[in-house]
Amino acid sequence: MAIDVDAPTQIVDNLIYQPVTIDRQQLRADSLRQRPEYRQSKLRASAAEALERQTFRNFFPDVTGTGCLRRLRRPSSTRRGRSAWP
């Protein structure tokens, strides 16, 4: 499985130079946007806004409603064929 030490070998270079264009302003903006301090400050600002909205909503009272349905029984005289209701 191994190659003999005395075996002739030929090295082929497969690395080809490819020029790369770098937009330094874009890279700087991306790196600043991904900094932990920046993300932390954005999250704190959004948390403060959420707390403000919650405080505003808590200012108003809660409105609740309940309902009750009661069915009235007809008088027993209607069961015998006479109408008790005019």
DOVEXNU-721569 format. One record per residue (C-alpha): z, y, x. Coordinates in steps of 0.05 Angstrom, whole numbers. Example, Ala and Ser with C-alpha at 12.3 -4.5 7.8 and 13.67 -1.06 7.14 Angstrom:
residues 2
      w      v      u
    156    -90    246
    143    -21    273
This chain:
residues 86
      w      v      u
      0      0      0
     11     47     57
    -43     79    101
    -46     59    173
    -24    112    222
    -89    103    261
   -134    108    198
   -180    168    200
   -164    220    148
   -200    283    126
   -164    342     97
   -198    379     40
   -175    448     22
   -174    456    -53
   -141    524    -54
   -190    579    -72
   -171    652    -69
   -172    684   -138
   -154    757   -141
   -101    775   -191
    -96    842   -225
    -26    864   -242
     -8    918   -292
     55    944   -260
     74    989   -319
     69    930   -368
    109    885   -323
    163    938   -315
    166    949   -390
    171    874   -403
    226    865   -351
    267    923   -379
    259    898   -450
    284    829   -430
    346    853   -393
    411    827   -422
    441    896   -427
    382    922   -468
    384    862   -514
    460    870   -522
    454    943   -541
    399    927   -591
    441    873   -623
    502    919   -626
    461    973   -659
    435    924   -712
    506    898   -723
    530    970   -734
    474    982   -784
    492    919   -821
    565    939   -824
    545   1007   -850
    503    976   -906
    561    929   -923
    610    987   -926
    564   1025   -972
    557    965  -1018
    633    954  -1018
    642   1026  -1043
    616   1006  -1112
    659    963  -1157
    640    892  -1172
    611    882  -1241
    623    816  -1274
    612    792  -1344
    634    735  -1387
    611    712  -1454
    638    670  -1510
    600    638  -1567
    639    614  -1627
    607    577  -1683
    637    586  -1751
    643    525  -1796
    617    529  -1865
    668    521  -1921
    677    450  -1945
    650    467  -2014
    578    470  -1986
    584    398  -1966
    589    378  -2039
    526    415  -2058
    557    480  -2079
    541    542  -2040
    601    584  -2019
    556    637  -1989
    524    685  -2039
